[in-house]
């Protein structure tokens, strides 16, 4: 039983280390992004990760865009 508590505590610590707060310019943007994530059947976190990753990959392929 102590092992489950240890795993849970470790998971909580790694989540805290990976958390990032992003403040968008408007509440409308928040609503829009959450809606798009929901339409894609993915979490808002996954939606943002996918789009930021795609953008960064595009910059690496076309460095003159920056």
C-alpha positions in Angstrom: 0.0 0.0 0.0 2.9 2.4 0.7 4.1 1.8 -2.8 0.9 3.3 -4.3 1.3 6.4 -2.2 4.9 6.7 -3.3 4.0 6.4 -7.0 1.2 8.9 -6.7 3.5 11.4 -4.9 6.1 10.9 -7.6 3.6 11.5 -10.3 2.3 14.6 -8.6 5.9 15.9 -8.4 6.6 15.3 -12.1 3.3 16.9 -13.1 4.3 20.0 -11.1 7.7 20.1 -12.9 6.0 19.9 -16.3 3.2 22.4 -15.7 3.3 25.6 -17.6 0.8 28.5 -17.3 0.0 30.4 -20.5 -2.0 33.6 -20.5 -3.7 34.2 -23.8 -4.5 37.8 -24.9 -8.3 37.3 -24.6 -11.0 35.1 -23.1 -12.3 34.7 -26.7 -9.1 33.0 -27.7 -9.3 30.6 -24.8 -12.8 29.7 -25.8 -11.8 29.3 -29.4 -8.8 27.1 -28.6 -10.7 24.9 -26.2 -13.5 24.5 -28.7 -11.0 23.5 -31.4 -9.4 21.0 -29.1 -12.8 19.6 -28.2 -13.7 19.3 -31.9 -10.4 17.4 -32.4 -11.3 15.1 -29.5 -8.1 16.0 -27.7 -7.2 17.8 -24.5 -6.3 21.5 -24.6 -2.8 20.5 -23.5 -2.4 18.1 -26.4 -3.9 20.7 -28.8 -1.4 23.3 -27.8 1.6 20.9 -27.8 0.7 19.7 -31.3 0.4 23.2 -32.7 3.5 24.6 -31.0 5.5 21.6 -32.1 4.3 21.9 -35.7 5.1 25.6 -35.7 8.6 25.0 -34.3 9.2 22.2 -36.8 8.2 24.5 -39.6 10.6 27.1 -38.4 13.5 24.6 -38.5 12.6 23.6 -42.1 12.3 27.3 -43.1 14.6 29.4 -40.9 14.1 32.5 -43.0 10.4 32.7 -41.7 11.6 33.7 -38.2 
